[in-house]
Amino acid sequence: MKEISTSELSGLLSRPGTRIVDVRPVDAYNGWPLRGEPRGGHIENARSLPLKWTDYVDWIEIVQHKGILPEDRIIVYGYGQADTKAVATRFLKSGYPDVTIYTRFVDEWSANAGLPMQSLDRYRNLVYAGWVHRLISGERPPEYDNDKYVVVHAHYRNRDAYLSGHVPGAIDMDTLALEAPETWNRRSPEELKEALERHGITADTTVILYGKFMFPDNRDPFPGSAAGDIGAIRCAFIMMYAGVKDVRILNGGFQSWQDDGLEIAYDDEPKKPAQDFGAFIPAKPELAVDTPEARQMLQSRDSELICVRSWREYIGEVSGYHYIEKKGRIPGAIFADCGSDAYHMENYRNLDHTTREFHEISDIWIKNGITPDKHLAFYCGTGWRGSEAFFNAWLMGFPRISVYDGGWYEWSNDPANPTETGIPERLAATS
């Protein structure tokens, strides 16, 4: 197996046709120093391709989807030589002839502040299973200094998903505690205050949320869907809006907990109510946009409504939901491409349910004209997919972002609001 030195790799970073592949866990790629390396994150412009994924039958499709081609020069690095060689060998066996390994990431690259690295801006708010395990075991995990925390298993009308196995010590929360089924919008400040206090959550509580990929009948009719964690992220957005200062998501949800072989609990953990939330709700009203402001944003050069729906929903072939009759989109809204339909977020998720490489999400947005210099309000049908896109933008450090909470459901129910179908002219011209 060919090896490359640190100085040689440094000289190849910007060379066309060179692809650097990071085979460490996605959490290390995002920024967590899982092996105590001096700097967390990844080598500049590296792509995330964890060793774990080599077990997937469609591994080569993942590789090609990342734009890594057989004619490229492939440089593979990770924490250990065995992991690095395993992925490099997989490349060679898959018809990639020019593969080299780099084995000095921790002791040379990470240790040298002059060598370029990148990380997810708010990676600390996207925690890994081992971090949560240390927390609930009484050991203070990395980069954490709060003694007051709550682990929340989020679900939609499905306590069976919680009772059939959950993170030890986690309480359950139905998403309906924070959003109203009549509109699917966030509940009133008074209702949010009562719900959060009932679940033992104050403004100063660290809340770690996760979901599980099960529907009310204990099966997932949409394999690979984001049904579990997207509900957790929906709750995270509403908690942030309310004023919870430290909200975190378990990357990959309950699946990542299982994948790490950690203990699973089956008890019904009692909630410990808090006396007072401790802050005025909403403490962060700017995180939510309602229809009057959405109308204003459409007229502003400094803001954009971002449609986090599927292409068929966007052009008006389907409404996306059985309870939404009208098809189409908000005129002027920019397409952010969630995935195949209203129940999937493939473009924002990896196959193991972890959050997709943030460079790839950013590439989708840049391609469609979504940039961080404007006020961006993400929306979908009823707020869940919009909340996930919002949370990704927040993790990336976008400065002015919101969720248009009413989304297509509220917008389309008002006949005074304009709608349109078909392919927008600006997209038709480039297709």
C-alpha positions in Angstrom: 0.0 0.0 0.0 1.5 3.4 -1.1 1.9 5.9 1.7 2.2 9.7 1.5 4.0 12.1 3.8 2.6 15.2 5.4 4.6 17.6 3.2 3.5 15.7 0.1 -0.2 15.8 1.1 0.0 19.5 1.9 1.2 20.2 -1.6 -1.8 18.3 -3.1 -4.7 19.9 -1.3 -5.9 22.1 -4.2 -4.7 20.0 -7.1 -7.5 19.0 -9.5 -8.3 15.3 -9.5 -7.1 14.7 -5.9 -9.7 13.4 -3.5 -8.9 13.2 0.2 -11.1 10.7 2.0 -11.6 10.7 5.8 -12.6 7.3 7.1 -13.1 8.3 10.8 -16.6 8.5 12.3 -18.7 11.4 11.1 -18.5 13.0 14.5 -14.7 13.2 14.3 -15.1 14.7 10.8 -17.5 17.3 12.2 -15.1 18.5 14.9 -15.1 16.2 17.9 -11.5 15.2 18.9 -12.4 11.5 19.6 -8.8 10.4 20.0 -7.6 13.5 21.9 -6.1 15.1 18.8 -4.8 18.7 19.3 -7.3 20.0 16.7 -10.7 18.6 15.9 -12.2 18.5 12.4 -10.9 17.2 9.1 -8.2 18.0 6.5 -9.4 20.8 4.3 -11.6 19.7 1.5 -11.6 16.0 2.6 -14.8 14.0 2.1 -16.4 11.9 4.9 -16.5 8.2 4.1 -16.5 6.3 7.5 -15.1 2.8 7.7 -18.5 1.8 9.0 -20.1 2.4 5.6 -18.0 -0.3 3.9 -20.5 -2.8 5.2 -23.2 -1.3 3.1 -24.0 -3.1 -0.2 -24.4 0.2 -2.0 -21.0 1.6 -0.8 -19.8 2.3 -4.3 -23.0 4.3 -5.0 -22.2 6.4 -2.0 -18.7 7.0 -3.2 -19.8 8.0 -6.7 -22.5 10.2 -5.2 -19.8 12.2 -3.5 -18.1 12.8 -6.8 -15.2 10.4 -6.1 -14.3 8.9 -9.5 -12.0 6.1 -10.7 -9.8 8.5 -12.5 -9.1 10.5 -9.4 -6.1 10.2 -7.2 -7.4 8.9 -3.9 -5.7 9.7 -0.5 -7.2 7.9 2.4 -6.7 8.8 6.1 -8.1 7.9 9.5 -7.2 7.3 13.1 -5.6 3.9 12.7 -3.6 2.3 10.0 -5.8 -0.8 9.9 -9.0 1.3 9.3 -7.2 3.4 6.7 -5.9 0.3 4.8 -9.3 -1.4 4.9 -11.0 1.5 3.1 -8.1 1.9 0.7 -8.3 -1.8 -0.2 -12.0 -1.4 -0.8 -11.2 1.4 -3.3 -8.6 -0.7 -5.1 -11.0 -3.7 -5.4 -13.7 -1.3 -6.7 -11.7 -0.3 -9.7 -9.9 2.8 -8.3 -6.2 2.2 -9.4 -4.5 5.3 -7.8 -5.0 4.9 -4.0 -2.6 6.2 -1.3 -2.8 6.2 2.4 -1.9 8.9 4.9 -1.1 7.7 8.5 0.1 10.8 10.3 -3.1 12.8 10.8 -3.1 12.8 14.6 0.6 13.3 15.4 1.5 15.6 12.5 -1.4 17.2 10.7 -3.7 17.9 13.6 -0.7 18.9 15.8 0.5 21.5 13.3 -1.6 24.7 13.5 -0.2 25.8 10.1 -1.9 23.0 8.2 -5.5 23.7 7.1 -8.4 22.0 8.7 -12.2 22.5 8.7 -15.0 21.7 11.1 -18.7 22.2 11.6 -19.2 25.5 13.3 -21.5 24.3 16.1 -20.4 20.6 16.1 -20.8 20.6 19.9 -24.6 20.7 19.4 -24.5 17.5 17.3 -23.3 15.0 19.9 -22.3 11.4 19.5 -23.5 8.3 21.4 -20.4 8.0 23.5 -20.7 11.6 24.6 -24.2 10.9 25.9 -23.1 7.7 27.5 -20.4 9.5 29.5 -23.0 12.1 30.5 -25.6 9.7 31.9 -22.8 7.6 33.5 -21.8 10.5 35.7 -18.6 11.3 33.8 -18.4 14.8 32.5 -18.1 14.5 28.7 -15.8 16.7 26.5 -16.6 20.3 26.2 -19.5 20.3 28.7 -19.9 22.3 32.0 -23.5 22.1 33.0 -24.7 19.9 35.8 -28.4 20.2 34.7 -29.5 18.1 31.8 -32.4 16.1 30.3 -32.2 13.4 27.6 -35.4 13.4 25.6 -36.7 10.6 23.4 -39.0 12.5 20.9 -41.9 10.8 19.1 -45.2 11.6 17.5 -48.1 9.8 19.2 -45.9 6.7 19.7 -44.9 5.9 23.3 -44.4 2.3 22.2 -41.3 3.4 20.3 -40.0 4.7 23.6 -41.1 1.8 25.8 -39.7 -0.7 23.3 -36.2 0.6 24.0 -34.6 3.9 24.8 -31.4 5.6 26.1 -31.2 4.9 29.8 -32.6 7.8 31.8 -34.3 9.4 28.8 -37.8 10.7 29.2 -40.3 10.7 26.3 -41.8 13.7 24.7 -44.6 13.6 22.2 -44.1 16.3 19.6 -47.7 17.4 20.2 -46.5 18.8 23.5 -44.9 21.6 21.5 -47.0 21.9 18.4 -50.7 22.0 17.8 -52.3 19.4 15.5 -54.9 21.9 14.2 -52.1 23.9 12.4 -48.9 22.0 13.1 -47.5 25.3 14.3 -45.6 25.8 17.5 -48.0 26.2 20.5 -48.6 29.4 22.4 -46.0 30.8 24.8 -48.2 29.8 27.7 -48.6 26.2 26.4 -44.9 25.9 25.7 -44.1 27.1 29.2 -46.4 24.5 30.8 -45.1 21.7 28.5 -41.4 22.4 29.1 -41.8 22.7 32.8 -43.8 19.5 32.9 -40.8 17.8 31.2 -38.3 19.3 33.7 -36.8 21.7 31.2 -35.8 25.3 32.0 -33.9 27.9 30.0 -30.7 26.7 31.6 -31.2 23.0 31.1 -29.0 21.2 28.6 -31.5 19.2 26.4 -30.2 16.3 24.4 -32.9 15.1 21.9 -33.0 12.0 19.7 -35.6 10.0 17.8 -36.3 6.5 16.7 -37.3 5.3 13.3 -40.7 3.9 14.1 -44.3 4.9 13.2 -47.3 4.4 15.4 -47.9 0.8 14.2 -44.2 0.0 15.1 -43.1 -0.2 11.5 -41.6 2.3 9.1 -43.6 2.3 5.9 -40.9 4.5 4.3 -37.6 2.7 4.7 -34.7 5.1 5.2 -37.1 7.9 6.2 -36.2 10.6 8.7 -39.4 10.0 10.7 -37.5 9.6 14.0 -34.9 12.2 14.4 -36.7 14.9 12.4 -39.3 15.0 15.2 -36.5 15.5 17.6 -35.1 18.3 15.5 -38.6 19.8 15.3 -38.7 19.9 19.1 -35.2 21.3 19.2 -36.2 24.3 17.0 -39.2 25.1 19.2 -37.1 24.8 22.4 -34.6 27.2 20.9 -37.4 29.6 20.0 -38.7 29.3 23.5 -35.4 30.1 25.1 -33.6 26.9 26.0 -30.0 28.0 25.8 -28.3 24.6 25.1 -30.1 22.3 22.8 -28.3 19.3 21.3 -29.1 16.5 19.0 -27.8 12.9 19.2 -26.3 12.5 15.7 -27.9 9.4 14.1 -30.5 9.2 16.9 -31.3 5.9 18.6 -29.7 4.0 15.6 -26.3 5.4 16.6 -26.9 4.3 20.2 -27.6 0.8 19.0 -24.7 0.8 16.5 -22.4 1.5 19.4 -23.7 -1.5 21.3 -24.7 0.6 24.3 -27.2 -0.4 27.1 -30.8 -0.1 26.2 -33.5 0.7 28.9 -37.2 -0.3 28.8 -38.6 1.4 31.9 -41.0 4.3 31.8 -38.7 7.0 33.2 -40.7 9.5 35.4 -40.5 13.1 34.4 -39.3 15.5 37.1 -41.2 18.8 36.6 -39.4 22.1 36.9 -41.0 24.9 39.0 -40.4 27.6 36.5 -38.9 27.8 33.0 -36.9 30.8 34.1 -37.2 33.1 31.0 -39.7 35.0 29.0 -41.2 32.9 26.1 -40.3 33.4 23.4 -36.8 34.4 24.2 -35.8 34.0 20.5 -38.8 35.2 18.6 -36.7 35.9 15.5 -36.2 32.2 14.9 -39.9 31.8 13.8 -41.6 33.5 10.9 -45.3 33.6 10.5 -47.3 34.4 7.3 -47.4 38.2 7.5 -43.6 38.3 7.8 -43.2 35.6 5.1 -45.1 37.9 2.7 -42.8 40.8 3.6 -39.7 38.6 3.0 -40.8 37.8 -0.5 -40.6 41.5 -1.3 -37.2 42.1 0.3 -33.9 41.8 -1.5 -32.3 40.9 1.8 -34.3 37.8 2.6 -35.5 34.5 1.0 -38.1 31.9 1.7 -36.5 28.4 1.3 -38.7 25.5 0.3 -37.5 22.3 1.9 -39.8 20.0 -0.1 -39.4 17.4 -2.8 -39.3 18.4 -6.5 -42.7 17.0 -7.2 -44.2 19.1 -4.4 -42.3 22.1 -5.5 -43.5 22.1 -9.1 -47.1 21.2 -8.0 -47.5 17.6 -9.1 -48.4 16.5 -5.6 -49.3 18.3 -2.4 -47.2 15.9 -0.3 -49.9 15.2 2.3 -53.3 13.6 2.3 -54.7 16.5 4.4 -53.3 19.3 2.1 -55.5 19.7 -0.9 -53.8 22.5 -2.8 -50.7 21.7 -4.9 -47.9 24.1 -5.8 -45.4 26.5 -4.1 -45.1 30.0 -2.7 -44.0 32.2 -5.7 -40.4 33.2 -5.4 -39.5 30.5 -2.9 -36.1 28.9 -3.5 -35.9 25.2 -3.8 -33.8 23.4 -1.2 -34.5 19.8 -2.3 -35.3 17.6 0.8 -35.3 14.3 -1.1 -37.8 12.0 -2.8 -41.1 13.0 -1.0 -42.6 14.5 2.1 -41.5 11.7 4.3 -37.8 11.6 3.4 -34.8 13.8 3.9 -32.2 11.8 1.9 -30.4 14.9 0.9 -29.8 15.8 4.5 -29.0 12.4 5.9 -26.5 9.6 5.6 -27.7 5.9 5.3 -26.9 5.4 9.0 -29.3 8.4 9.8 -26.4 10.7 10.8 -26.5 14.2 9.5 -25.0 14.5 6.0 -21.6 16.0 5.4 -22.2 19.7 5.8 -20.1 20.6 2.8 -22.5 18.5 0.6 -25.6 20.2 2.1 -23.9 23.6 1.5 -23.2 22.6 -2.1 -26.9 21.9 -2.7 -27.8 25.3 -1.3 -25.1 27.2 -3.2 -26.2 25.5 -6.4 -29.8 26.7 -5.8 -28.7 30.2 -4.8 -29.1 29.9 -1.0 -26.3 31.9 0.7 -25.8 32.9 4.4 -25.7 36.7 3.6 -29.5 37.0 3.7 -32.2 36.3 6.2 -33.4 32.8 5.3 -36.7 31.3 6.4 -37.0 27.6 5.8 -40.3 26.0 5.3 -41.9 22.7 4.1 -45.4 21.4 4.4 -45.9 21.7 8.1 -42.6 22.6 9.7 -40.7 19.4 10.3 -38.4 19.3 7.2 -38.0 23.1 7.4 -36.8 22.7 11.0 -34.2 20.2 10.0 -32.8 22.4 7.3 -32.9 25.3 9.8 -30.9 23.3 12.3 -28.3 22.4 9.7 -27.9 26.0 8.8 -27.6 26.9 12.5 -24.9 24.2 12.9 -23.0 25.8 10.0 -23.1 29.2 11.7 -25.6 30.9 9.4 -26.3 34.3 11.1 -29.9 35.1 10.2 -32.1 32.0 9.9 -35.7 31.2 10.8 -38.4 28.6 10.2 -41.6 29.8 8.4 -43.7 27.7 10.8 -47.0 27.8 8.8 -45.3 26.5 5.6 -47.3 25.3 2.6 -50.2 24.1 4.9 -51.0 27.6 6.2 -50.0 29.5 3.1 -52.2 27.4 0.7 -55.2 27.5 3.0 -55.5 31.3 2.5 -57.0 32.0 -0.9 -55.5 35.5 -0.7 -52.0 34.1 -0.9 -50.6 33.6 -4.4 -49.4 30.2 -5.5 -47.7 28.8 -8.6 -46.9 25.4 -10.2 -44.6 24.2 -12.9 -40.8 24.7 -13.3 -39.8 28.3 -12.4 -38.3 30.2 -15.3 -34.9 30.7 -13.5 -34.6 26.9 -13.2 -36.0 26.1 -16.6 -33.3 28.2 -18.2 -30.5 26.2 -16.5 -32.0 22.7 -16.9 
